[in-house]
Amino acid sequence: MKAALRWLRSFRFAYEGLQYALATQRNMKFHFFISFVALTSALLFRISKVEILFIILAITLVIMTELINTAVEKTVDLAMPEQHPLAKVAKDLAAASVLVAAVFAVIVGTIVFYTPISHWFHHEKSIKATITSDSVWLYLALVIVTVIVMETRFSHSRRLRPSLWMAIAFSLSTLITLLTTNTLVSILAYSLSILFMIMLYEKKNRPLSVSIFGAFIGCAITILAFYLNH
């Protein structure tokens, strides 16, 4: 009985550690969001069991290394509150482990999702039409106006205000996708927008929801305007 209680107590402590990391670490929030997107996409595209295992493995490695990175950072801060070259080395090495795991996850995601996304894009080509230069500016104008209106409407709430930069970036990526017949070009376009999102997220210290909301608005308005125009 005591062994079972100790096991339950250990499980609770571990869960509290996960909660702390998710509540305080911005990168952990981003990892969980990407994990949700990846798992949802795996269900939508109906990938094989082996591919799902690789996705779960990649997600587990990223989250695990991020937890270790957080633990190392807190331990170093406790042991060495002042700046020290060795403390920096320890933090950099822990962060490097997260980077390696994240690169592995990106490679796995690219390999697993490239074929189903390519098939889906080719299936959708039959309903696509050409986009004129005037239409491009019209779509971008609609996106910008929508974001400005929403920023004004939700000016009291920082988390509900969509990012204008993200809306424009993902609108452009969507337009490239609608124009091209090459799936790889579409993936690269969205990859650039995602990298831009990560850069803004790291530098501006803004909630992740703001960037995600802006990206959603950019994609949704562009796609809606395109199909209403054809």
C-alpha positions, -999 to 999 in steps of 0.1 A, spaced: 0 0 0 28 24 9 46 16 -23 15 24 -43 11 57 -24 47 66 -31 42 58 -68 11 80 -70 30 108 -52 59 105 -76 34 106 -105 18 138 -90 52 155 -87 61 146 -123 27 160 -134 33 192 -114 67 196 -132 50 193 -166 24 218 -155 51 242 -144 70 239 -176 39 244 -197 28 274 -176 61 292 -175 81 282 -206 71 298 -239 89 272 -259 70 244 -242 37 261 -252 49 263 -288 60 226 -287 26 215 -274 8 235 -301 29 220 -329 23 186 -314 -14 191 -314 -12 202 -351 9 172 -360 -13 146 -343 -44 162 -358 -29 162 -392 -19 125 -388 -56 117 -382 -68 138 -411 -43 123 -436 -47 88 -421 -10 80 -421 2 45 -413 9 32 -378 46 32 -383 45 69 -394 24 77 -363 50 61 -341 77 82 -357 56 113 -351 50 104 -314 87 96 -310 97 130 -324 71 148 -301 83 128 -271 120 137 -277 113 174 -281 91 177 -250 115 155 -230 146 176 -240 127 208 -233 119 195 -198 155 186 -192 166 220 -205 143 238 -181 156 217 -152 192 225 -161 184 262 -164 167 263 -130 195 243 -113 222 265 -128 203 296 -117 201 282 -82 237 272 -79 252 302 -98 229 332 -95 256 355 -109 269 352 -145 296 327 -151 312 312 -183 306 276 -172 269 284 -163 265 297 -198 281 266 -213 257 244 -193 226 263 -205 239 264 -241 244 226 -241 210 220 -227 194 243 -253 214 225 -280 198 192 -270 164 208 -276 176 221 -310 188 187 -321 155 171 -311 135 198 -329 155 194 -361 148 157 -359 111 164 -355 111 187 -385 128 161 -406 103 134 -395 73 157 -401 86 166 -436 91 130 -446 59 117 -432 35 145 -444 51 153 -477 33 125 -497 -2 129 -483 0 167 -486 12 164 -521 -17 141 -530 -41 165 -514 -27 195 -533 -28 177 -566 -64 167 -559 -74 203 -553 -57 216 -585 -87 207 -606 -108 235 -589 -81 262 -589 -79 291 -613 -54 317 -622 -49 347 -598 -43 381 -614 -20 408 -599 -51 428 -591 -66 399 -572 -35 395 -551 -37 431 -539 -74 427 -532 -68 396 -511 -40 413 -491 -62 444 -486 -90 423 -472 -67 405 -448 -51 438 -436 -85 455 -432 -99 424 -413 -69 424 -389 -71 461 -382 -108 459 -375 -103 430 -351 -74 448 -334 -97 477 -328 -125 455 -317 -103 436 -292 -80 464 -282 -87 457 -245 -75 421 -248 -39 416 -259 -44 379 -265 -73 382 -288 -56 408 -311 -43 390 -342 -8 397 -355 -9 418 -387 26 405 -397 15 369 -393 -17 375 -412 2 390 -442 29 363 -441 4 334 -441 -18 352 -467 12 353 -490 20 317 -484 -16 307 -492 -15 328 -524 17 310 -534 0 277 -527 -30 286 -548 -8 297 -577 18 269 -578 15 233 -590 45 223 -571 38 209 -536 74 215 -524 71 252 -532 40 254 -511 57 237 -482 87 260 -484 64 290 -485 46 280 -453 79 270 -438 92 306 -443 61 320 -426 65 296 -397 101 306 -393 90 343 -393 64 334 -366 91 319 -345 114 349 -349 86 373 -339 77 351 -310 113 350 -297 120 387 -301 88 405 -293 77 385 -262 41 383 -275 16 356 -266 18 327 -291 -20 329 -295 -16 363 -311 7 349 -339 -15 318 -344 -47 339 -346 -30 362 -372 -19 332 -392 -54 317 -391 -70 350 -402 -45 354 -431 -51 319 -444 -89 319 -439 -96 353 -454 -74 345 -485 -90 311 -491 -125 325 -486 -119 354 -509 -104 332 -536 -132 307 -537 -158 335 -537 -140 351 -566 -141 318 -587 
